[in-house]
Amino acid sequence: MDNKLKVYRKESKLTLEELAGMGGTTKSYIWEIENQRATPGLKRAYSISKALGKSVYDVFPDDQEYKTETITITTKVK
């Protein structure tokens, strides 16, 4: 999963260790996420994003394209 964790961490002038402490995780796990070797669950992604003052969607953008379709609903009147 591509993410902007490293960009926002550096903008915030935080070390891996500082962000890990703020996000409730370890320095090595932050490094793994930054280097796309690990993908955090929603709760952990939220904690890390909150520590950076960003939304989850800012730090972990959803780049997947979703197929959308239009559904027409009709009702039969009696």
SVG drawing of the C-alpha trace seen along z (x, -y; Angstrom):
<svg xmlns="http://www.w3.org/2000/svg" viewBox="-54 -20 69 26">
<polyline fill="none" stroke="black" stroke-width="0.4" points="0.0,0.0 1.5,-3.3 1.4,-5.9 2.7,-9.4 3.9,-8.5 7.5,-9.4 6.7,-12.7 4.4,-13.8 6.8,-12.5 9.7,-14.5 7.5,-17.6 6.7,-17.3 10.4,-16.9 9.7,-13.8 12.1,-10.8 10.9,-7.3 11.2,-6.8 9.2,-9.9 6.4,-9.1 6.3,-5.5 5.9,-6.7 3.1,-9.1 1.4,-6.5 1.6,-3.7 3.9,-1.4 7.6,-0.7 10.2,-2.5 10.8,0.6 7.1,0.9 7.0,-2.8 10.0,-2.1 8.3,1.0 5.1,-1.0 7.2,-3.8 8.9,-1.3 5.8,0.7 6.9,3.8 3.9,3.6 0.3,2.4 -1.2,1.1 -4.7,2.0 -7.3,-0.7 -6.8,-1.4 -3.1,-1.7 -3.3,-3.8 -5.7,-6.1 -3.3,-6.4 -0.4,-7.2 -2.3,-9.7 -3.7,-11.4 -0.1,-11.8 0.8,-13.6 -2.3,-15.8 -3.5,-14.3 -6.5,-12.2 -6.1,-8.5 -6.9,-9.3 -4.1,-11.9 -1.5,-9.5 -2.8,-6.4 -4.6,-7.4 -6.9,-5.0 -5.6,-4.8 -7.8,-1.9 -10.3,-2.5 -13.8,-1.3 -16.3,-0.4 -19.5,-2.3 -22.8,-1.7 -26.1,-3.4 -29.0,-1.5 -32.5,-2.5 -35.3,-1.7 -38.8,-1.6 -41.9,-0.8 -45.0,0.7 -48.1,-1.3 -51.2,0.7"/>
</svg>
